[in-house]
Amino acid sequence: MFRNEFLRLVMNSGMMTLNEMRELEGDKNPNSVSEALLLTHKDFVDEKFAKLMADNYTLELVDLSNVPIPPDTLTSITKSTVVKYRVVCIQKNAQGLVLATYDPTIIPLLEELKGTVKKPLKLVLTSLSNWYALFEKVARTVEEVVQEMELINVDASEEDSAKVEDIGQEIINVVNRILADAYIKKASDIHVEPYEGMFRVRFRMDGSLIEVLKQSKSIYRPIVQRLKIMAKMDITEKRKPLDGRIKMKIGPMQIDYRVSSLPTLFGEKMVLRLLDSSSLQLDMTKLGFENQQLAVFKEAIMRPFGMCLVTGPTGSGKTTTLYSAIQALNTVDSNVSTVEDPVEFNMVGINQVNVKKDVGLTFASALKSFLRQDPDVIMVGEIRDYETGEIAVEAALTGHLVLSTLHTNDAPSTVTRLLNMGIESFLIVGALNVVVAQRLCRKICLSCRIEAPEITPAMLMKIGLAKSSAEKMKVYRGKGCSDCNNTGYKGRVAIYEVLPMTQKVREVILEGGSAEAIKQTGIKEGMKTLRMSALQKVAKGLTTIEEAVSNSSGDNPATPLKGESANG
């Protein structure tokens, strides 16, 4: 629970009131840190608060988001000590331990802490989000998370109770462990797949599927039944696809699992998408934009009207980019409405609508209704057809800011997609503020990152680097360790292509120029392509050449390194 001294610091910062904190606080589990709930409140600015505390208490402020910390360092102090004193060990050497905290009120307890760990200590300050990411890593096992799990969307009716008894506690425990393991490993999806004599469970982690369980098929049907009960799905319907949602509380956080069933040859396949609002990155400065790209995007979304489009394949982070823009526009003097299929995260202060095709509530019909609701900002989950595109363009031209997505390979081809839908070029030119294309590259694991001398300057030149840059660039890869499941990657970072609608770009569109002509004009006007953005991430040591190439393969020059791995 929030402690009095820390609570006073937050209130004194002016970011939140006592009543607002009381509304947030819920879980009293001593093995959780309820201060993490602050990260879910839109008025709590994590880094600003950390800097304020560092200045007030003259403590060194460290950014731990890109610092590799070996697992044995994190476990240098016991879990109970971590929880009690709100410290994690980030460095150990002959001189003692370096401990990081987000809460400077523990300073008077340092002598007591020294007696507990029996080593010299140095205390540094870090942000709450940095600290909590490490706390989750050191403090929780699957068994501990299972103990903290609480299902919050299933009624304990006699009918459901009977079904649970039929399934058995052993199956319930298996399902809970799968859900808890996915949460700890920060998987984005869980795949439960039946085959002729067995079934398997795979997690999608950093964009790749990894098998975590393979077992006899004897327990598969009760596992599916349990998942369907939790998701409020019809357990008697096995012939057609179904959708549902599991709402789970884990410690202080609420996690949603969006559930989809699909009849296959050997039974129903279940896929669960994890929606963790605490991990939703709404700070645009941390998404992966380069400085110039971010400036162009911010300027475009801050205009009072016009259309801003984000494009890319499924799973490329478009929703996160749009949500970050919506959060920046979410002020008390703006009416913000979204129509999504489905709504993934609830956002306070925003009117969110779920598409319901069975009752005629589509993107187009919702958009028409929004225009009668005195809107300032409208977000449309996706422009899929001419009707939706036409209404969106009309709204953008009549004094509303419209944000939406399209499925195209790059920013320039978005214009040709709209033209192919039947929207006139002069309407597109008048409505568009900016087009953003994006992909997600896997980040090199910081715990096992090493230099990759096998990547030669000649190979770098093949993918578009100038000779002078290729000869100077240091390239890295992940060796593979327990922290990244021996993949060499941990986490993902977005790469962007931001096409500003300058006068010259508009002229090319009006003249009927091709996507390639729009692209070349955009580059002359300052646009960095996906390949350029990816190579900048390589130069910063964030990702590998292999990831950069595979996520920008539409760019010229043609994809190199065929048959060669940038991971060695």
C-alpha positions in Angstrom: 0.0 0.0 0.0 1.1 3.6 -0.4 3.2 4.7 2.6 2.6 8.0 4.3 6.0 9.6 3.6 6.0 8.6 -0.1 2.4 9.6 -0.4 3.3 13.1 0.9 6.1 13.4 -1.7 3.7 12.6 -4.6 1.1 15.1 -3.3 3.8 17.8 -2.8 4.8 17.3 -6.4 1.4 18.6 -7.5 0.8 15.7 -9.8 -1.9 14.0 -7.9 -4.3 14.7 -5.0 -4.9 12.5 -1.9 -8.3 11.5 -3.2 -6.9 10.5 -6.6 -4.3 8.2 -4.9 -7.0 6.7 -2.7 -9.1 5.9 -5.8 -6.0 4.1 -7.3 -5.1 2.1 -4.2 -6.6 -1.4 -3.9 -4.3 -4.4 -3.5 -2.8 -4.9 -0.1 -0.6 -7.9 -0.9 2.8 -7.3 0.8 4.6 -9.0 -2.1 3.3 -6.3 -4.5 4.3 -2.7 -4.8 1.1 -0.6 -5.1 3.1 2.5 -6.0 3.2 1.0 -9.5 -0.4 2.0 -9.8 0.8 5.6 -10.2 2.2 4.6 -13.6 -1.4 4.0 -14.8 -2.5 7.6 -13.9 -2.2 10.1 -16.7 -1.2 13.0 -14.5 1.8 11.2 -12.9 4.9 12.0 -15.0 7.3 9.4 -13.9 10.7 10.9 -15.1 9.7 14.4 -14.0 8.9 13.1 -10.5 12.3 11.2 -10.3 14.3 14.3 -11.3 12.4 16.3 -8.7 13.3 13.8 -6.0 16.9 13.6 -7.1 17.2 17.4 -6.9 15.5 17.6 -3.6 17.5 14.8 -1.9 20.8 15.4 -3.8 20.9 11.7 -5.0 22.4 10.5 -8.3 19.7 9.8 -10.8 20.3 6.8 -13.1 18.3 5.6 -16.1 18.2 1.8 -15.9 16.1 1.3 -19.0 19.1 0.4 -21.2 21.5 -0.9 -18.5 22.3 -4.6 -18.5 22.0 -6.1 -15.0 23.0 -9.7 -14.5 20.4 -11.9 -12.8 22.8 -12.9 -10.1 23.2 -9.2 -9.2 19.5 -8.7 -8.9 19.3 -11.6 -6.5 22.1 -10.3 -4.3 19.6 -9.2 -1.7 16.5 -11.3 -0.6 13.1 -10.7 -2.0 11.8 -9.7 1.4 14.4 -7.0 1.6 13.5 -5.7 -1.8 9.9 -5.5 -0.8 10.5 -4.0 2.6 13.0 -1.3 1.7 12.0 -0.6 -2.0 15.5 -1.2 -3.3 17.0 -3.4 -6.0 20.7 -4.3 -6.4 22.0 -3.0 -9.7 25.8 -3.5 -9.1 28.0 -5.5 -6.8 31.8 -5.3 -6.5 34.5 -5.6 -3.9 33.5 -2.2 -2.4 29.9 -3.4 -1.8 26.5 -3.0 -3.4 24.9 -0.3 -5.4 21.1 -0.2 -4.7 18.5 1.7 -6.7 15.2 3.0 -5.3 12.5 5.3 -6.5 11.7 6.4 -3.0 14.2 8.8 -1.2 12.3 8.5 2.1 14.3 5.2 2.8 17.5 7.2 3.3 17.1 7.2 7.1 16.8 3.4 6.9 20.2 2.9 5.3 22.0 2.0 8.5 19.4 -0.6 9.3 19.7 -1.9 5.7 23.5 -2.2 6.0 22.9 -4.4 9.1 20.6 -6.6 7.1 22.8 -7.1 4.0 26.1 -6.9 6.0 27.9 -5.0 3.2 28.8 -1.4 2.4 26.0 0.3 0.4 25.6 3.1 -2.1 22.1 4.4 -2.8 21.0 5.9 -6.2 17.7 7.1 -7.4 15.8 5.9 -10.5 12.3 6.3 -12.0 9.4 4.2 -10.7 9.0 2.5 -14.1 12.7 1.6 -14.2 12.6 0.3 -10.7 9.3 -1.7 -11.1 10.6 -3.4 -14.2 13.5 -4.8 -12.2 11.3 -5.5 -9.2 9.1 -7.8 -11.3 12.1 -9.7 -12.5 13.6 -10.3 -9.1 10.5 -10.7 -7.0 8.1 -12.9 -8.8 8.0 -16.6 -9.8 5.1 -18.3 -11.5 3.9 -19.7 -8.2 3.9 -16.2 -6.6 1.9 -14.7 -9.5 -0.6 -17.6 -9.4 -1.2 -16.7 -5.7 -1.8 -13.1 -6.6 -4.2 -13.9 -9.5 -7.8 -13.0 -9.1 -10.4 -13.5 -11.8 -12.7 -10.5 -11.9 -15.1 -11.0 -14.8 -16.7 -14.4 -14.0 -19.8 -14.6 -11.8 -19.6 -17.3 -9.1 -23.0 -18.7 -10.2 -24.1 -22.2 -9.3 -23.8 -23.2 -12.9 -20.2 -21.9 -13.3 -19.3 -23.4 -9.9 -20.5 -26.8 -11.1 -18.5 -26.5 -14.3 -15.4 -25.6 -12.3 -15.9 -28.7 -10.2 -16.2 -30.9 -13.3 -13.0 -29.5 -14.7 -11.0 -30.1 -11.5 -8.5 -28.1 -9.5 -5.5 -29.7 -11.4 -6.7 -28.2 -14.7 -7.4 -24.9 -13.1 -3.9 -24.8 -11.8 -2.4 -25.7 -15.2 -4.4 -22.9 -16.9 -3.4 -20.4 -14.2 0.3 -21.3 -14.5 0.1 -20.8 -18.3 -1.4 -17.3 -17.9 1.0 -16.4 -15.1 4.1 -17.6 -17.1 3.0 -15.5 -20.1 2.6 -12.5 -17.9 6.0 -12.9 -16.3 7.7 -13.4 -19.7 5.8 -10.4 -21.2 4.4 -12.5 -24.0 2.0 -10.7 -26.3 0.0 -13.8 -27.3 -0.6 -17.3 -26.0 -1.3 -20.1 -28.6 -3.0 -23.3 -27.3 -3.0 -25.7 -30.3 -4.4 -29.2 -30.6 -3.0 -31.9 -32.8 -3.8 -35.6 -33.4 -2.2 -37.1 -30.2 -0.9 -34.0 -28.3 -1.3 -30.3 -27.8 1.2 -27.6 -27.4 1.4 -24.1 -25.9 3.4 -21.3 -27.6 4.1 -17.8 -26.5 4.7 -14.9 -28.9 7.6 -13.0 -27.4 9.2 -10.0 -29.2 7.4 -11.0 -32.3 8.5 -14.7 -32.4 6.7 -17.8 -31.3 8.4 -19.9 -28.7 7.2 -23.4 -27.6 6.7 -23.5 -23.8 4.7 -26.7 -23.3 3.9 -30.0 -25.2 1.7 -32.6 -23.6 -0.6 -35.5 -24.1 -4.0 -34.5 -25.5 -5.9 -36.1 -22.5 -6.1 -32.8 -20.7 -6.7 -30.5 -23.7 -10.5 -30.5 -23.7 -10.8 -29.5 -20.0 -8.2 -26.7 -20.6 -10.3 -25.3 -23.4 -13.4 -25.6 -21.3 -11.7 -23.7 -18.4 -10.5 -20.9 -20.7 -14.0 -20.6 -22.2 -15.6 -20.3 -18.8 -13.1 -17.7 -17.8 -13.7 -15.7 -21.0 -17.5 -16.1 -20.7 -17.7 -18.1 -23.9 -20.3 -20.8 -24.8 -18.6 -24.1 -23.8 -21.2 -26.1 -25.8 -20.4 -24.3 -29.1 -17.4 -26.1 -30.8 -18.4 -25.6 -34.5 -17.8 -21.9 -35.0 -15.2 -19.3 -34.0 -16.0 -17.5 -30.7 -14.6 -14.4 -29.0 -14.3 -13.6 -25.3 -12.3 -11.7 -22.7 -10.7 -12.7 -19.4 -10.2 -10.0 -16.9 -7.6 -10.8 -14.3 -6.1 -8.9 -11.4 -2.4 -9.7 -10.7 -1.1 -7.8 -7.7 -2.0 -4.1 -8.2 -2.4 -4.5 -12.0 -5.4 -5.5 -14.1 -4.5 -7.6 -17.1 -7.0 -8.4 -19.9 -6.6 -11.5 -22.1 -8.5 -11.2 -25.3 -9.6 -14.8 -26.3 -10.4 -16.2 -29.7 -11.4 -19.8 -30.4 -11.1 -21.5 -33.9 -12.4 -25.0 -34.8 -9.5 -27.0 -36.4 -9.2 -30.6 -37.5 -8.2 -31.9 -34.1 -10.2 -29.5 -31.8 -10.5 -25.8 -31.0 -7.4 -23.7 -31.1 -7.3 -21.0 -28.5 -5.3 -17.7 -28.9 -5.1 -15.2 -26.1 -3.8 -11.7 -26.6 -2.4 -10.1 -23.4 -3.4 -6.5 -22.9 -1.5 -5.0 -20.0 -2.3 -1.3 -19.5 0.8 -0.9 -17.2 3.1 -1.8 -20.1 1.4 0.5 -22.6 3.9 3.1 -23.6 2.1 6.4 -24.1 5.2 8.6 -24.0 5.9 9.5 -27.6 9.6 10.3 -26.8 10.1 6.6 -25.9 8.5 4.9 -28.9 11.5 5.1 -31.2 10.9 8.3 -33.2 14.1 10.1 -34.2 14.1 13.8 -33.0 13.1 15.3 -36.4 10.4 12.6 -37.0 8.9 13.3 -33.6 8.8 17.0 -34.2 7.0 16.5 -37.5 4.5 14.0 -36.0 3.8 16.2 -33.0 3.2 19.3 -35.1 0.8 17.3 -37.3 -1.4 16.0 -34.4 -1.5 19.4 -32.7 -3.2 21.0 -35.6 -6.9 21.7 -35.0 -8.0 19.7 -38.0 -6.7 17.4 -40.7 -5.9 13.6 -41.0 -2.9 11.8 -39.5 -2.5 8.2 -40.7 -0.3 5.5 -39.2 0.4 2.5 -41.5 2.1 -0.9 -41.2 1.3 -4.6 -41.0 -0.6 -6.2 -38.1 1.5 -6.2 -34.9 3.7 -3.4 -35.9 2.7 -1.1 -33.0 0.2 1.2 -34.8 -2.2 1.1 -31.9 0.4 2.1 -29.4 1.5 5.1 -31.6 -2.1 6.2 -32.0 -2.8 5.8 -28.3 0.2 7.9 -27.5 -1.1 10.7 -29.8 -4.6 10.4 -28.3 -3.1 10.7 -24.8 -1.3 13.9 -25.7 -4.6 15.3 -27.1 -6.6 14.1 -24.1 -7.3 17.5 -22.3 -10.4 18.7 -20.4 -11.3 21.1 -23.2 -11.3 18.5 -26.0 -14.0 15.9 -26.9 -12.1 12.8 -28.0 -13.9 9.8 -29.5 -12.5 6.5 -30.8 -14.1 3.6 -32.7 -12.0 0.4 -32.5 -12.3 -3.3 -33.4 -12.0 -4.1 -30.5 -11.1 -1.5 -27.8 -7.8 -2.7 -26.4 -7.1 -0.3 -23.5 -9.6 1.8 -21.6 -8.4 5.4 -21.4 -10.0 7.8 -18.9 -11.5 10.9 -20.5 -11.9 9.4 -23.9 -15.2 8.1 -25.4 -14.4 4.7 -26.8 -16.7 2.6 -29.0 -16.5 -1.0 -30.0 -17.4 -2.1 -33.5 -20.4 -4.4 -33.5 -21.1 -5.6 -37.0 -24.0 -7.8 -36.0 -26.0 -4.6 -35.1 -24.7 -2.5 -37.9 -22.2 -0.6 -35.8 -19.2 -0.3 -38.2 -16.3 2.1 -38.5 -18.3 4.1 -41.0 -21.6 4.2 -39.0 -19.8 5.1 -35.8 -17.8 7.9 -37.6 -21.1 9.3 -38.9 -22.5 9.4 -35.4 -19.3 11.0 -34.0 -19.9 14.0 -36.3 -23.2 14.6 -34.6 -21.5 14.5 -31.1 -19.6 17.8 -31.3 -16.1 16.1 -31.7 -12.7 17.7 -31.6 -10.6 14.6 -32.1 -11.7 11.3 -33.8 -9.7 8.1 -33.9 -10.9 5.4 -36.4 -9.3 2.0 -35.8 -8.8 1.4 -39.5 -9.8 2.8 -42.9 -10.9 -0.4 -44.7 -13.2 0.9 -47.5 -14.2 3.9 -49.6 -17.2 4.8 -47.3 -15.0 5.0 -44.1 -12.3 6.8 -46.0 -14.7 9.3 -47.6 -16.3 10.2 -44.2 -12.9 10.5 -42.5 -11.6 12.8 -45.2 -14.8 14.9 -45.0 -14.4 15.2 -41.2 -10.8 16.2 -41.5 -11.7 18.9 -44.0 -14.5 20.3 -41.9 -12.6 21.2 -38.7 -11.9 17.9 -37.0 -8.6 16.1 -36.3 -8.9 12.5 -37.5 -6.4 9.8 -36.7 -6.5 6.3 -38.3 -4.6 3.4 -39.7 -4.1 1.7 -43.0 -2.3 -1.5 -44.1 0.4 -0.4 -46.5 4.1 -1.2 -46.8 5.4 2.4 -46.5 4.2 6.0 -46.0 4.2 7.0 -49.7 2.1 4.1 -50.8 -0.6 5.1 -48.4 -1.5 8.0 -50.7 -1.9 5.6 -53.7 -4.1 3.3 -51.5 -6.5 6.1 -50.8 -6.5 7.0 -54.5 -7.3 3.3 -55.3 -10.2 3.4 -52.9 -11.7 6.2 -55.0 -10.9 9.3 -53.0 -9.9 12.2 -55.2 -6.3 13.5 -55.0 -7.4 17.1 -54.2 -9.3 15.8 -51.2 -6.3 13.8 -50.0 -4.0 16.8 -50.4 -6.4 19.0 -48.5 -7.0 16.5 -45.7 -3.6 14.9 -44.9 -1.4 16.3 -42.3 1.2 13.5 -42.1 1.6 9.8 -42.9 3.6 7.5 -40.6 4.8 4.0 -41.5 6.3 1.8 -38.8 7.7 -1.6 -38.0 9.0 -3.2 -34.8 12.6 -4.4 -34.6 13.7 -6.8 -31.8 16.2 -5.1 -29.4 19.5 -6.7 -28.6 19.5 -8.2 -25.1 21.6 -5.9 -22.9 22.6 -8.8 -20.6 24.5 -10.6 -23.4 25.2 -7.9 -26.0 28.6 -8.3 -27.7 30.3 -6.7 -30.7 29.7 -8.5 -34.0 33.0 -8.3 -36.0 31.7 -10.7 -38.6 29.6 -7.9 -40.0 32.1 -6.2 -42.3 32.0 -2.7 -43.8 31.4 -4.2 -47.2 28.2 -5.8 -45.9 27.1 -2.5 -44.4 27.7 -0.7 -47.6 25.5 -3.2 -49.4 22.5 -2.1 -47.4 22.9 1.6 -48.0 25.6 2.9 -45.7 28.2 5.3 -47.1 31.7 3.9 -47.0 32.9 6.4 -44.3 30.0 5.5 -42.0 30.3 1.8 -42.6 34.0 1.8 -41.7 33.3 3.6 -38.4 30.2 1.9 -37.3 30.3 -0.7 -34.4 27.7 -3.4 -34.8 26.4 -5.6 -32.0 24.5 -8.8 -31.5 23.2 -10.8 -28.6 25.1 -13.9 -27.6 22.1 -15.5 -26.0 21.5 -16.0 -22.2 18.9 -17.0 -19.7 17.6 -13.5 -19.5 16.5 -13.6 -23.2 15.7 -17.3 -23.5 19.0 -17.7 -25.5 17.5 -15.7 -28.4 19.9 -12.7 -28.2 16.9 -10.4 -28.2 14.8 -8.8 -25.4 12.1 -6.2 -26.1 11.3 -4.3 -29.3 11.8 -0.8 -30.6 9.8 0.9 -33.3 11.3 2.3 -36.5 9.5 5.0 -38.3 9.1 6.6 -41.7 7.4 10.0 -41.4 6.1 11.7 -44.6 5.5 15.4 -44.0 2.9 16.9 -46.3 5.0 19.7 -47.7 4.0 21.9 -50.6 6.3 19.8 -53.0 4.9 16.5 -51.8 1.3 17.9 -52.3 2.3 19.0 -55.9 3.5 15.5 -56.8 0.3 13.9 -55.5 -1.9 16.4 -57.5 0.1 15.6 -60.6 -0.7 11.9 -60.2 2.8 10.9 -59.2 3.6 7.3 -58.3 4.4 6.1 -54.8 8.1 6.0 -55.8 7.9 9.7 -57.0 6.2 10.7 -53.7 8.9 8.8 -51.8 11.8 10.4 -53.6 10.2 13.9 -53.1 9.7 13.0 -49.4 13.3 12.1 -49.0 14.4 15.4 -50.5 12.0 17.1 -48.1 13.7 15.4 -45.1 11.9 12.1 -44.8 14.0 9.2 -43.4 12.9 5.8 -44.9 12.3 2.7 -42.8 15.8 1.5 -43.8 17.4 4.7 -42.7 15.6 4.6 -39.4 16.5 1.0 -38.8 20.2 1.7 -39.5 20.2 4.5 -37.0 19.0 1.9 -34.4 21.8 -0.4 -35.5 24.3 2.5 -35.0 23.0 3.1 -31.5 23.5 -0.6 -30.6 19.8 -1.2 -30.2 19.2 -3.8 -32.8 21.0 -6.1 -35.3 21.7 -5.7 -39.0 19.5 -8.8 -39.6 16.5 -7.1 -37.8 17.1 -3.8 -39.6 17.1 -5.5 -43.0 14.1 -7.8 -42.4 12.0 -4.9 -41.2 12.8 -2.6 -44.1 13.1 -5.1 -47.0 10.9 -3.0 -49.2 13.6 -0.3 -49.4 16.3 -0.3 -52.0 19.0 -1.6 -52.1 17.6 -5.1 -52.2 17.8 -7.2 -49.0 21.3 -8.4 -48.4 22.8 -11.0 -46.1 20.9 -13.8 -47.7 22.1 -17.0 -46.0 24.1 -15.0 -43.5 23.0 -14.1 -40.0 23.9 -10.9 -38.3 23.7 -12.9 -35.1 26.6 -15.0 -36.2 
